[in-house]
Amino acid sequence: MPLKIDLENIVEGKNDATNFSTQLMRIVFKADVINKAKLHSVFPNLVRTVQAFMDTGEKLDLPYD
């Protein structure tokens, strides 16, 4: 399942998605710049997916890190 599906579940408010990537995406949405950079060093595609959505509303279809 690509990150796009997890992002859509979060954006649509589906709280039943509790896998690791959805939980991590929720953290990235709340993270400050410093912590987001730290997360990006380990999970670059996940952070890019969230950041692209926050900046443009685009839902990237990237694979899991």
N, C-alpha and C positions, 0 to 999 in steps of 0.2 A: 504494500500500500504506500503510495507516494505521500510526501509531506503535504501536498495540496489537499488531500482528503482530510488529514488531521486539522489543517488550518480551517477548512470549511466547517468542520464540526465545531470548532471553537467559535468562529464568527457567527454561526447560526445558533449558538447557545446550547448545543447538545452536550449536556453534562455527563452523559453516560460514557464518553470516551475518556478512559483513564489510563491509556498506555503511556509509556515513558515519554514519547515524543510530544504528545499533547500536553502533558504536565510541564515539560521543558518549554514548550512554546508559551504557555501561560506565564512562566517565569521570565522569558525573554521580553514579552510584552511589558512587563513591569520593571525590568532591569534599567539601571542607569547606564550611562555611556561606558564607564569603566568596566562594570560587570558584564555588559553586553559584549565588549571587546574580548574579555576573558572567555566567555562562552563561545564566541566566534572562532577562537583559536582551536577549540575542540570539536565544535559542531557548526562548521561554516555554512553548510547548505540550510540547516534549520534556521540559523540566525538570518541568513539572506532572505529566506522565504518570509519570515516575520517582518523584517525591515522593509522589504519591497511592498508588502501589504500595507504597512504603516505609512509609507511614503506616497504610494501611488494607488493603492487599492487593488493592485495586480496580485493574483494568486499564482505564484510560480509553481511549476511542476517538477521539482527537483527530487532526486533520490535521497534516501536516508544517508546520513554520514557514516 
